Amino acid sequence: MDREDEEFQFLGFLGIFKESFIIVSSWIKIFSQITTAMILPLSLIYLGHIQISQIIFSDIMFNEYIHDSIPKGTRSYDKISDILSSEWTAFFLFKIGYFIFFLILALLSTSAVVYTIASIYTANEINLRKVMKVVPKVWKRLMVTFIWNSLIVFAYNVVSILIFILWAFVFRSILLVGPILLVSLFVIYLSGFVYISIIWHLASVVSVLEEFYGLNAMAKSQGLIRGKTGRSAATFLVLSLIFFGIQLGFEYFVVLGFGGGITSRILYGILFVLLISILFLFGLVIQTIIYFVCKSHHHERIDKPSLADHLGGYLGEYVPLKAKDVQLGEFEA
């Protein structure tokens, strides 16, 4: 990763993808190890939960159908009611367990990839043993940032729902104006959601490489994203489209069984696990590259020795890197 600070600001949409590919291909050994250790299990958990959820939910729907066809007050009705109660409990417990394991692995994977790229950038020696020692310390900072992001998303959705309810009561019956306003509100909602998602992804990198985490990291990333919002949004949307394409393919060929027999479905399952693992890896690399692009755009130079000391602090007693060490002043573009 020999690119100088001031060069990052000139990376365009395709340049970000190209730079990410160069980094991964140049350091294929460490990224393969990280993928095998953390990202592959993350992918298995994500796609596996889709398959298991479908099986459990299908059983629930079948029993709901039987339940509705049996007269109330009979022994069979009570028995099916007990079964449904147990199945719904198992379904929600499974969802909670999945979310916890997915979140932990996602934060660990983010910590590992961001730390690795920063170590490459500072020419620090990097290996899987170092990464595995560091990530348990880093992910706690990411968890705080994630909690704040979740609260922001929750508040955003609550306000959005209230606005849509207001539309339903006031504007729904107005010809032309009602539908046009609904479409406009939906576009605004999606734009806001994408913007918050971009800030969250950038804040994840900030939480690892700077002294900020939590709400401060969100505020810092909001400042960094200015001037590069369009490029970041385009990158986010492309990755999201690829992600949903892989998920839909998995559901079609594996979950719904249109891929053929058991053997074919297993092979398709392996293929989609590999594809989504590669996507998760490149997504994390890309969000780190965008961090450097935004820093460069705002003429915030990153001092490599100070950043190296900051990264080394994770291996011992954690000492946060001060903002003045990360941003040693402005350089001329």
LINMO-V263371 format. One record per residue. N is the residue number from 1. PHI is phi in whole degrees, -180 to 180 (999 if undefined). PSI is psi in whole degrees, 0 to 359 (none if undefined). OMEGA is omega in whole degrees, 0 to 359 (NA if undefined). Layout:
BEGIN
n = [N/N]
phi = [PHI/PHI]
psi = [PSI/PSI]
omega = [OMEGA/OMEGA]
END
This chain:
BEGIN
n = [1/2/3/4/5/6/7/8/9/10/11/12/13/14/15/16/17/18/19/20/21/22/23/24/25/26/27/28/29/30/31/32/33/34/35/36/37/38/39/40/41/42/43/44/45/46/47/48/49/50/51/52/53/54/55/56/57/58/59/60/61/62/63/64/65/66/67/68/69/70/71/72/73/74/75/76/77/78/79/80/81/82/83/84/85/86/87/88/89/90/91/92/93/94/95/96/97/98/99/100/101/102/103/104/105/106/107/108/109/110/111/112/113/114/115/116/117/118/119/120/121/122/123/124/125/126/127/128/129/130/131/132/133/134/135/136/137/138/139/140/141/142/143/144/145/146/147/148/149/150/151/152/153/154/155/156/157/158/159/160/161/162/163/164/165/166/167/168/169/170/171/172/173/174/175/176/177/178/179/180/181/182/183/184/185/186/187/188/189/190/191/192/193/194/195/196/197/198/199/200/201/202/203/204/205/206/207/208/209/210/211/212/213/214/215/216/217/218/219/220/221/222/223/224/225/226/227/228/229/230/231/232/233/234/235/236/237/238/239/240/241/242/243/244/245/246/247/248/249/250/251/252/253/254/255/256/257/258/259/260/261/262/263/264/265/266/267/268/269/270/271/272/273/274/275/276/277/278/279/280/281/282/283/284/285/286/287/288/289/290/291/292/293/294/295/296/297/298/299/300/301/302/303/304/305/306/307/308/309/310/311/312/313/314/315/316/317/318/319/320/321/322/323/324/325/326/327/328/329/330/331/332/333]
phi = [999/-91/-66/-78/-53/-69/-79/-63/-64/-92/-71/-90/-57/-71/-63/-64/-66/-65/-62/-64/-65/-63/-63/-65/-68/-76/-124/-62/-65/-67/-71/-66/-66/-64/-62/-66/-77/-128/-74/-63/-60/-60/-67/-63/-64/-66/-72/-64/-68/-65/-65/-66/-60/-64/-65/-64/-67/-63/-63/-65/-65/-65/-69/-63/-63/-64/-60/-71/-93/-102/-60/-68/90/-84/-65/-64/-62/-66/-65/-66/-62/-65/-63/-62/-61/-66/-67/-65/-63/-62/-63/-71/-64/-63/-63/-66/-62/-60/-62/-64/-67/-64/-63/-61/-67/-65/-70/-64/-65/-61/-58/-64/-69/-63/-61/-63/-65/-65/-67/-63/-62/-94/63/-79/-67/-134/-150/-64/-62/-63/-60/-66/-78/-84/-59/-62/-80/-73/-67/-65/-66/-65/-63/-62/-63/-63/-61/-64/-63/-62/-65/-65/-63/-61/-62/-62/-69/-62/-62/-63/-62/-62/-67/-66/-64/-61/-60/-62/-84/-106/-111/-59/-84/-83/-61/66/-62/-59/-63/-63/-66/-63/-62/-63/-64/-66/-64/-63/-62/-63/-62/-65/-66/-63/-62/-64/-64/-63/-61/-62/-62/-69/-64/-63/-69/-58/-64/-89/-98/-131/-75/-85/-157/71/-63/-65/-67/-63/-66/-63/-67/-63/-70/-67/-73/-60/94/-127/-63/-61/-65/-67/-65/-62/-64/-61/-67/-63/-62/-65/-64/-64/-60/-68/-64/-64/-63/-63/-63/-64/-65/-72/-85/-109/-66/-84/83/-79/-83/116/-75/-59/-62/-64/-66/-64/-64/-62/-61/-61/-61/-71/-64/-65/-63/-74/-65/-62/-64/-59/-61/-67/-62/-69/-65/-63/-67/-72/-63/-61/-58/-65/-63/-66/-61/-66/-60/-92/58/-100/-75/-101/-77/-63/-60/-68/-65/-62/-64/-62/-66/-66/-62/-67/-83/-128/-76/-68/-122/-63/-75/-76/-58/-68/-79/-79/-115/-86/123/-101/-119/-79/-73]
psi = [75/359/135/161/310/344/335/326/341/359/125/193/308/329/324/316/320/315/321/318/320/317/312/316/328/333/47/328/307/322/328/321/317/318/315/321/324/314/322/313/324/316/319/318/317/308/326/324/330/315/313/319/321/319/312/316/325/318/321/316/322/315/329/319/315/319/318/339/357/136/141/149/351/164/322/321/315/322/315/325/318/319/315/319/317/319/319/322/314/322/313/323/321/317/319/315/318/314/319/310/321/316/315/313/324/316/322/319/318/314/315/313/315/315/318/314/319/323/321/317/324/6/28/147/132/135/170/326/317/314/314/335/329/317/326/333/321/324/337/321/320/325/318/316/319/318/315/320/320/320/320/315/318/312/319/317/322/312/319/317/317/321/318/324/318/318/317/325/330/317/349/321/355/120/142/303/316/304/320/318/322/314/318/316/322/318/317/318/312/320/316/321/318/318/315/321/319/316/319/314/318/323/331/319/317/320/334/319/351/177/346/144/168/219/327/323/322/317/319/315/327/322/321/326/343/129/343/18/314/313/319/319/319/318/315/317/321/313/322/319/318/318/311/329/316/317/316/321/318/315/322/310/332/302/311/347/17/0/354/213/187/315/315/320/322/316/318/320/315/317/313/329/317/317/315/333/315/319/315/316/308/328/318/321/316/318/331/320/319/325/312/324/315/319/317/320/324/12/37/101/137/119/115/316/319/320/322/319/320/315/321/333/333/336/347/225/122/123/112/140/127/152/325/337/329/322/92/16/184/149/160/134/none]
omega = [187/184/179/183/187/181/184/184/182/177/177/181/180/180/178/178/181/180/179/179/180/181/182/181/180/181/188/184/183/180/175/179/178/180/181/185/188/187/178/174/176/180/179/179/184/182/179/181/177/180/182/178/179/181/180/183/178/177/180/181/178/180/174/179/178/182/182/182/181/179/178/177/179/179/180/179/180/180/179/178/178/179/179/179/179/181/178/177/179/181/182/177/177/180/179/179/178/183/181/181/180/181/181/181/179/180/177/179/178/179/184/184/180/179/181/181/178/178/176/181/181/179/175/174/184/175/185/180/177/182/182/177/185/191/178/179/184/189/178/176/178/180/178/178/179/180/178/178/179/178/179/179/179/179/180/181/178/179/180/179/178/179/179/176/177/177/183/182/189/192/187/186/181/182/179/183/182/180/180/179/179/179/180/179/180/178/178/179/180/179/178/180/177/180/179/180/179/179/179/181/178/179/177/179/179/182/180/190/181/181/186/169/183/182/179/178/177/179/179/181/177/177/181/187/180/181/179/183/182/180/179/179/179/178/180/182/178/179/179/179/177/180/181/176/178/180/179/177/179/181/183/187/186/185/181/173/180/178/179/182/183/182/180/180/177/180/176/179/177/180/183/175/179/181/183/175/177/179/178/180/182/177/179/177/182/181/176/177/179/176/179/178/180/177/180/180/180/178/177/181/176/180/186/178/180/177/178/177/179/179/179/178/179/182/177/176/185/175/185/177/181/182/182/177/180/185/185/180/183/174/181/179/NA]
END
